[in-house]
Amino acid sequence: MTEPRGPDFDGATYEAVADKKRLATQLADVRHLMLDGMWRTFSEIRMALGSRYSEASISARLRDLRKDKFGAFEVARHSRGHRSRGLFEYQVRAPTDDVAVGVKHVCRCSECGHVHRRRNPKQKSLFDESGTTPARS
């Protein structure tokens, strides 16, 4: 069994052979949904993705999107309604100032047409040579 391409995820319990394809698919799904610029809660993201992923997984993928190796996306958060309710919504934007974030390379996703940036051109992309993200199971 070959390991999916792209950077590895993090965590003490992460095992690339068992987890990488699943997490890469989650990341691609969350990224493609959220790059429309809409503000969504974890619950709304979960529903928009067909309830395939838990809110904890969605939260983890949004954190991953902030990391350099996954594109250094801007993930904004603010409270929906009064902050005391503890309900937050999120918005994802591709980095806008390439100089400020040190972006040196871009890749264009053939599935959605969005540009996904990464800082290090030697860093493996989440895309294969054809420009597509890992196949969905």
DODOFI-317976 format. One record per atom (N, C-alpha, C): residue number from 1; atom name; x, y, z; residue in three letters. Coordinates in steps of 0.2 Angstrom, whole numbers, always signed. Last residue first. Layout:
<mibas>
MIBA     i   at      xx      yy      zz    aa
MIBA   NUM   CA       X       Y       Z   ala
...
</mibas>
This chain:
<mibas>
MIBA     i   at      xx      yy      zz    aa
MIBA   137    N     -64     +43      -5   ser
MIBA   137   CA     -66     +36      -5   ser
MIBA   137    C     -74     +35      -5   ser
MIBA   136    N     -56     +54     -17   arg
MIBA   136   CA     -61     +53     -11   arg
MIBA   136    C     -63     +46     -11   arg
MIBA   135    N     -39     +56     -21   ala
MIBA   135   CA     -46     +53     -22   ala
MIBA   135    C     -50     +52     -16   ala
MIBA   134    N     -30     +71     -17   pro
MIBA   134   CA     -31     +63     -16   pro
MIBA   134    C     -38     +61     -17   pro
MIBA   133    N     -32     +83     -30   thr
MIBA   133   CA     -31     +81     -23   thr
MIBA   133    C     -32     +74     -22   thr
MIBA   132    N     -23     +87     -45   thr
MIBA   132   CA     -29     +85     -41   thr
MIBA   132    C     -27     +83     -34   thr
MIBA   131    N     -12     +89     -52   gly
MIBA   131   CA     -15     +95     -49   gly
MIBA   131    C     -21     +93     -45   gly
MIBA   130    N      -4     +79     -58   ser
MIBA   130   CA     -10     +81     -62   ser
MIBA   130    C     -13     +87     -59   ser
MIBA   129    N      +4     +75     -47   glu
MIBA   129   CA      +7     +79     -53   glu
MIBA   129    C      +2     +82     -57   glu
MIBA   128    N      -6     +79     -33   asp
MIBA   128   CA      -2     +75     -36   asp
MIBA   128    C      +1     +78     -43   asp
MIBA   127    N      -6     +90     -19   phe
MIBA   127   CA      -9     +88     -25   phe
MIBA   127    C      -4     +83     -29   phe
MIBA   126    N      -1     +95      -8   leu
MIBA   126   CA      -6     +90      -6   leu
MIBA   126    C      -9     +88     -13   leu
MIBA   125    N     +17     +95     -11   ser
MIBA   125   CA     +10     +98     -11   ser
MIBA   125    C      +5     +93      -9   ser
MIBA   124    N     +32     +96      -1   lys
MIBA   124   CA     +27     +92      -5   lys
MIBA   124    C     +20     +95      -5   lys
MIBA   123    N     +43    +109      -2   gln
MIBA   123   CA     +38    +106      +2   gln
MIBA   123    C     +33    +102      -3   gln
MIBA   122    N     +50    +117     -10   lys
MIBA   122   CA     +52    +110     -10   lys
MIBA   122    C     +48    +106      -6   lys
MIBA   121    N     +45    +129      -9   pro
MIBA   121   CA     +44    +126     -15   pro
MIBA   121    C     +46    +119     -15   pro
MIBA   120    N     +37    +135      +6   asn
MIBA   120   CA     +43    +131      +3   asn
MIBA   120    C     +42    +128      -3   asn
MIBA   119    N     +24    +140      +7   arg
MIBA   119   CA     +30    +144      +8   arg
MIBA   119    C     +36    +141      +5   arg
MIBA   118    N     +10    +139      -3   arg
MIBA   118   CA     +15    +136      +2   arg
MIBA   118    C     +21    +140      +2   arg
MIBA   117    N      -7    +141      -8   arg
MIBA   117   CA      +0    +143      -8   arg
MIBA   117    C      +4    +139      -2   arg
MIBA   116    N     -18    +137     -20   his
MIBA   116   CA     -16    +135     -14   his
MIBA   116    C      -9    +137     -13   his
MIBA   115    N     -31    +144     -29   val
MIBA   115   CA     -24    +144     -29   val
MIBA   115    C     -22    +142     -21   val
MIBA   114    N     -45    +135     -36   his
MIBA   114   CA     -42    +140     -31   his
MIBA   114    C     -34    +139     -31   his
MIBA   113    N     -51    +126     -44   gly
MIBA   113   CA     -48    +132     -47   gly
MIBA   113    C     -44    +136     -42   gly
MIBA   112    N     -56    +114     -40   cys
MIBA   112   CA     -60    +120     -38   cys
MIBA   112    C     -57    +126     -41   cys
MIBA   111    N     -48    +104     -46   glu
MIBA   111   CA     -55    +102     -44   glu
MIBA   111    C     -59    +109     -43   glu
MIBA   110    N     -35    +108     -48   ser
MIBA   110   CA     -39    +107     -54   ser
MIBA   110    C     -46    +106     -52   ser
MIBA   109    N     -27    +121     -39   cys
MIBA   109   CA     -31    +115     -38   cys
MIBA   109    C     -36    +114     -44   cys
MIBA   108    N     -11    +127     -42   arg
MIBA   108   CA     -18    +128     -43   arg
MIBA   108    C     -22    +121     -43   arg
MIBA   107    N      +1    +132     -31   cys
MIBA   107   CA      -2    +127     -35   cys
MIBA   107    C      -9    +128     -36   cys
MIBA   106    N     +15    +143     -28   val
MIBA   106   CA      +8    +142     -28   val
MIBA   106    C      +6    +136     -32   val
MIBA   105    N     +29    +148     -18   his
MIBA   105   CA     +26    +144     -23   his
MIBA   105    C     +19    +143     -22   his
MIBA   104    N     +32    +157      -8   lys
MIBA   104   CA     +37    +156     -13   lys
MIBA   104    C     +34    +152     -19   lys
MIBA   103    N     +27    +167      +5   val
MIBA   103   CA     +25    +162      +0   val
MIBA   103    C     +30    +163      -6   val
MIBA   102    N     +29    +176     +16   gly
MIBA   102   CA     +35    +172     +13   gly
MIBA   102    C     +33    +167      +8   gly
MIBA   101    N     +19    +184     +21   val
MIBA   101   CA     +19    +177     +23   val
MIBA   101    C     +25    +173     +20   val
MIBA   100    N     +22    +196     +14   ala
MIBA   100   CA     +22    +196     +21   ala
MIBA   100    C     +22    +189     +24   ala
MIBA    99    N     +22    +192      +1   val
MIBA    99   CA     +28    +194      +4   val
MIBA    99    C     +28    +194     +11   val
MIBA    98    N      +9    +189      -2   asp
MIBA    98   CA     +14    +184      -2   asp
MIBA    98    C     +20    +186      +1   asp
MIBA    97    N      -5    +193      +5   asp
MIBA    97   CA      +1    +196      +5   asp
MIBA    97    C      +7    +191      +5   asp
MIBA    96    N     -16    +184      +7   thr
MIBA    96   CA     -16    +189      +2   thr
MIBA    96    C     -10    +193      +1   thr
MIBA    95    N     -19    +167      +9   pro
MIBA    95   CA     -15    +172     +11   pro
MIBA    95    C     -15    +178      +5   pro
MIBA    94    N     -36    +163      +7   ala
MIBA    94   CA     -30    +162      +5   ala
MIBA    94    C     -26    +168      +7   ala
MIBA    93    N     -47    +161     +21   arg
MIBA    93   CA     -45    +165     +15   arg
MIBA    93    C     -38    +163     +14   arg
MIBA    92    N     -61    +156     +30   val
MIBA    92   CA     -55    +154     +27   val
MIBA    92    C     -53    +158     +21   val
MIBA    91    N     -70    +158     +45   gln
MIBA    91   CA     -69    +160     +38   gln
MIBA    91    C     -62    +158     +36   gln
MIBA    90    N     -81    +153     +58   tyr
MIBA    90   CA     -75    +153     +55   tyr
MIBA    90    C     -75    +155     +47   tyr
MIBA    89    N     -89    +157     +74   glu
MIBA    89   CA     -89    +155     +66   glu
MIBA    89    C     -83    +157     +63   glu
MIBA    88    N     -94    +151     +90   phe
MIBA    88   CA     -90    +154     +85   phe
MIBA    88    C     -91    +152     +78   phe
MIBA    87    N    -102    +153    +105   leu
MIBA    87   CA    -103    +150     +98   leu
MIBA    87    C     -99    +154     +93   leu
MIBA    86    N    -103    +157    +118   gly
MIBA    86   CA     -98    +152    +116   gly
MIBA    86    C     -98    +149    +109   gly
MIBA    85    N    -111    +166    +124   arg
MIBA    85   CA    -114    +160    +122   arg
MIBA    85    C    -109    +155    +120   arg
MIBA    84    N    -104    +177    +126   ser
MIBA    84   CA    -105    +173    +132   ser
MIBA    84    C    -108    +166    +130   ser
MIBA    83    N    -104    +184    +115   arg
MIBA    83   CA     -98    +180    +116   arg
MIBA    83    C    -100    +175    +122   arg
MIBA    82    N    -119    +185    +106   his
MIBA    82   CA    -115    +187    +112   his
MIBA    82    C    -110    +182    +113   his
MIBA    81    N    -117    +180     +88   gly
MIBA    81   CA    -121    +182     +94   gly
MIBA    81    C    -116    +185    +100   gly
MIBA    80    N    -103    +172     +86   arg
MIBA    80   CA    -109    +173     +83   arg
MIBA    80    C    -114    +174     +89   arg
MIBA    79    N     -86    +178     +87   ser
MIBA    79   CA     -92    +175     +90   ser
MIBA    79    C     -98    +176     +86   ser
MIBA    78    N     -74    +173     +74   his
MIBA    78   CA     -77    +178     +78   his
MIBA    78    C     -83    +175     +81   his
MIBA    77    N     -59    +170     +65   arg
MIBA    77   CA     -64    +167     +70   arg
MIBA    77    C     -67    +173     +73   arg
MIBA    76    N     -50    +165     +50   ala
MIBA    76   CA     -53    +170     +55   ala
MIBA    76    C     -58    +167     +59   ala
MIBA    75    N     -36    +159     +44   val
MIBA    75   CA     -43    +156     +47   val
MIBA    75    C     -45    +161     +52   val
MIBA    74    N     -27    +160     +30   glu
MIBA    74   CA     -29    +164     +35   glu
MIBA    74    C     -36    +161     +38   glu
MIBA    73    N     -15    +147     +26   phe
MIBA    73   CA     -22    +150     +25   phe
MIBA    73    C     -23    +155     +31   phe
MIBA    72    N      -3    +139     +24   ala
MIBA    72   CA      -3    +146     +28   ala
MIBA    72    C     -10    +150     +26   ala
MIBA    71    N      -2    +127     +17   gly
MIBA    71   CA      -4    +133     +14   gly
MIBA    71    C      -4    +139     +17   gly
MIBA    70    N      +3    +117     +25   phe
MIBA    70   CA      -4    +116     +22   phe
MIBA    70    C      -7    +122     +19   phe
MIBA    69    N     +14    +121     +30   lys
MIBA    69   CA     +15    +115     +26   lys
MIBA    69    C      +8    +114     +23   lys
MIBA    68    N     +10    +132     +39   asp
MIBA    68   CA     +14    +133     +32   asp
MIBA    68    C     +13    +127     +28   asp
MIBA    67    N      -6    +131     +45   lys
MIBA    67   CA      +1    +129     +45   lys
MIBA    67    C      +4    +130     +39   lys
MIBA    66    N     -20    +133     +44   arg
MIBA    66   CA     -16    +139     +46   arg
MIBA    66    C      -8    +137     +45   arg
MIBA    65    N     -25    +121     +42   leu
MIBA    65   CA     -25    +125     +36   leu
MIBA    65    C     -20    +131     +38   leu
MIBA    64    N     -25    +115     +54   asp
MIBA    64   CA     -20    +113     +49   asp
MIBA    64    C     -19    +118     +44   asp
MIBA    63    N     -36    +121     +60   arg
MIBA    63   CA     -30    +122     +63   arg
MIBA    63    C     -24    +120     +58   arg
MIBA    62    N     -46    +115     +52   leu
MIBA    62   CA     -45    +122     +51   leu
MIBA    62    C     -38    +124     +54   leu
MIBA    61    N     -44    +101     +56   arg
MIBA    61   CA     -42    +103     +49   arg
MIBA    61    C     -42    +111     +48   arg
MIBA    60    N     -49    +103     +69   ala
MIBA    60   CA     -42    +101     +68   ala
MIBA    60    C     -40    +102     +61   ala
MIBA    59    N     -62    +105     +67   ser
MIBA    59   CA     -58    +110     +70   ser
MIBA    59    C     -51    +109     +69   ser
MIBA    58    N     -66     +93     +61   ile
MIBA    58   CA     -66    +100     +57   ile
MIBA    58    C     -62    +105     +60   ile
MIBA    57    N     -65     +85     +71   ser
MIBA    57   CA     -60     +84     +65   ser
MIBA    57    C     -60     +90     +61   ser
MIBA    56    N     -75     +90     +80   ala
MIBA    56   CA     -68     +90     +82   ala
MIBA    56    C     -63     +89     +76   ala
MIBA    55    N     -86     +87     +72   glu
MIBA    55   CA     -84     +94     +73   glu
MIBA    55    C     -77     +95     +76   glu
MIBA    54    N     -83     +74     +61   ser
MIBA    54   CA     -85     +76     +67   ser
MIBA    54    C     -83     +84     +68   ser
MIBA    53    N     -89     +71     +44   tyr
MIBA    53   CA     -84     +72     +49   tyr
MIBA    53    C     -86     +75     +55   tyr
MIBA    52    N    -101     +70     +37   arg
MIBA    52   CA     -96     +64     +36   arg
MIBA    52    C     -90     +65     +41   arg
MIBA    51    N    -111     +78     +35   ser
MIBA    51   CA    -111     +75     +41   ser
MIBA    51    C    -106     +69     +41   ser
MIBA    50    N    -110     +85     +23   gly
MIBA    50   CA    -114     +79     +23   gly
MIBA    50    C    -113     +75     +29   gly
MIBA    49    N    -104     +97     +23   leu
MIBA    49   CA    -100     +91     +21   leu
MIBA    49    C    -104     +85     +22   leu
MIBA    48    N    -114    +105     +29   ala
MIBA    48   CA    -112    +106     +22   ala
MIBA    48    C    -108    +101     +19   ala
MIBA    47    N    -113    +100     +43   met
MIBA    47   CA    -119     +99     +39   met
MIBA    47    C    -118    +100     +31   met
MIBA    46    N    -100    +105     +46   arg
MIBA    46   CA    -102     +98     +46   arg
MIBA    46    C    -108     +96     +42   arg
MIBA    45    N    -102    +118     +45   ile
MIBA    45   CA     -97    +115     +41   ile
MIBA    45    C     -99    +108     +40   ile
MIBA    44    N    -111    +120     +55   glu
MIBA    44   CA    -113    +122     +48   glu
MIBA    44    C    -108    +119     +43   glu
MIBA    43    N    -104    +116     +66   ser
MIBA    43   CA    -110    +113     +65   ser
MIBA    43    C    -112    +114     +57   ser
MIBA    42    N     -94    +126     +66   phe
MIBA    42   CA     -92    +119     +65   phe
MIBA    42    C     -98    +115     +63   phe
MIBA    41    N    -101    +140     +57   thr
MIBA    41   CA     -99    +137     +63   thr
MIBA    41    C     -97    +130     +62   thr
MIBA    40    N     -95    +151     +44   arg
MIBA    40   CA     -98    +145     +46   arg
MIBA    40    C     -96    +143     +53   arg
MIBA    39    N     -94    +164     +32   trp
MIBA    39   CA     -93    +162     +39   trp
MIBA    39    C     -98    +156     +41   trp
MIBA    38    N     -87    +161     +15   met
MIBA    38   CA     -93    +162     +20   met
MIBA    38    C     -91    +160     +27   met
MIBA    37    N     -77    +159      +6   gly
MIBA    37   CA     -77    +165     +10   gly
MIBA    37    C     -83    +166     +15   gly
MIBA    36    N     -75    +148      -1   asp
MIBA    36   CA     -80    +152      -3   asp
MIBA    36    C     -81    +159      +1   asp
MIBA    35    N     -66    +140      +6   leu
MIBA    35   CA     -63    +145      +2   leu
MIBA    35    C     -68    +149      -2   leu
MIBA    34    N     -73    +130     +12   met
MIBA    34   CA     -72    +136     +16   met
MIBA    34    C     -69    +141     +12   met
MIBA    33    N     -73    +119      +3   leu
MIBA    33   CA     -80    +122      +6   leu
MIBA    33    C     -78    +129      +8   leu
MIBA    32    N     -60    +116      +2   his
MIBA    32   CA     -64    +118      -4   his
MIBA    32    C     -70    +121      -2   his
MIBA    31    N     -56    +113     +15   arg
MIBA    31   CA     -53    +119     +12   arg
MIBA    31    C     -58    +121      +6   arg
MIBA    30    N     -64    +102     +18   val
MIBA    30   CA     -65    +108     +22   val
MIBA    30    C     -62    +114     +18   val
MIBA    29    N     -58     +93      +8   asp
MIBA    29   CA     -65     +94      +8   asp
MIBA    29    C     -67    +101     +12   asp
MIBA    28    N     -44     +93     +12   ala
MIBA    28   CA     -47     +95      +5   ala
MIBA    28    C     -54     +97      +5   ala
MIBA    27    N     -45     +87     +25   leu
MIBA    27   CA     -43     +94     +24   leu
MIBA    27    C     -45     +97     +17   leu
MIBA    26    N     -51     +74     +22   gln
MIBA    26   CA     -54     +79     +26   gln
MIBA    26    C     -52     +86     +25   gln
MIBA    25    N     -40     +69     +14   thr
MIBA    25   CA     -47     +70     +11   thr
MIBA    25    C     -51     +75     +15   thr
MIBA    24    N     -30     +69     +24   ala
MIBA    24   CA     -29     +73     +18   ala
MIBA    24    C     -36     +74     +14   ala
MIBA    23    N     -36     +60     +33   leu
MIBA    23   CA     -35     +67     +35   leu
MIBA    23    C     -34     +71     +29   leu
MIBA    22    N     -35     +48     +25   arg
MIBA    22   CA     -42     +50     +28   arg
MIBA    22    C     -41     +58     +30   arg
MIBA    21    N     -22     +47     +21   lys
MIBA    21   CA     -27     +48     +16   lys
MIBA    21    C     -33     +51     +19   lys
MIBA    20    N     -16     +46     +35   lys
MIBA    20   CA     -14     +51     +30   lys
MIBA    20    C     -19     +52     +25   lys
MIBA    19    N     -18     +35     +43   asp
MIBA    19   CA     -22     +41     +44   asp
MIBA    19    C     -21     +46     +38   asp
MIBA    18    N     -10     +23     +42   ala
MIBA    18   CA     -17     +22     +44   ala
MIBA    18    C     -21     +29     +43   ala
MIBA    17    N      +2     +28     +38   val
MIBA    17   CA      -1     +23     +34   val
MIBA    17    C      -8     +22     +35   val
MIBA    16    N      +5     +38     +48   ala
MIBA    16   CA      +4     +40     +41   ala
MIBA    16    C      +0     +35     +37   ala
MIBA    15    N      -2     +40     +63   glu
MIBA    15   CA      +2     +35     +59   glu
MIBA    15    C      +0     +36     +52   glu
MIBA    14    N      -3     +50     +77   tyr
MIBA    14   CA      -4     +50     +70   tyr
MIBA    14    C      +1     +45     +67   tyr
MIBA    13    N      -3     +52     +91   thr
MIBA    13   CA      -6     +46     +89   thr
MIBA    13    C      -6     +45     +81   thr
MIBA    12    N      +3     +65     +92   ala
MIBA    12   CA      +7     +59     +95   ala
MIBA    12    C      +4     +53     +93   ala
MIBA    11    N      +4     +75     +77   gly
MIBA    11   CA      +1     +72     +83   gly
MIBA    11    C      +4     +66     +85   gly
MIBA    10    N      +1     +80     +60   asp
MIBA    10   CA      +5     +80     +67   asp
MIBA    10    C      +1     +77     +72   asp
MIBA     9    N      +4     +75     +43   phe
MIBA     9   CA      +0     +78     +48   phe
MIBA     9    C      +4     +77     +55   phe
MIBA     8    N     +15     +77     +30   asp
MIBA     8   CA     +12     +73     +35   asp
MIBA     8    C      +9     +77     +40   asp
MIBA     7    N     +12     +83     +13   pro
MIBA     7   CA     +15     +83     +20   pro
MIBA     7    C     +11     +79     +25   pro
MIBA     6    N     +10     +72      -1   gly
MIBA     6   CA      +9     +78      +3   gly
MIBA     6    C     +12     +77     +10   gly
MIBA     5    N      +3     +56      -6   arg
MIBA     5   CA      +8     +61      -6   arg
MIBA     5    C      +6     +67      -2   arg
MIBA     4    N      -1     +41      +3   pro
MIBA     4   CA      -3     +47      -1   pro
MIBA     4    C      +2     +52      -1   pro
MIBA     3    N      +9     +26      +2   glu
MIBA     3   CA      +7     +32      +6   glu
MIBA     3    C      +5     +38      +2   glu
MIBA     2    N      +3     +11      -5   thr
MIBA     2   CA      +8     +17      -5   thr
MIBA     2    C      +4     +22      -1   thr
MIBA     1    N      +4      -6      +0   met
MIBA     1   CA      +0      +0      +0   met
MIBA     1    C      +4      +6      +0   met
</mibas>
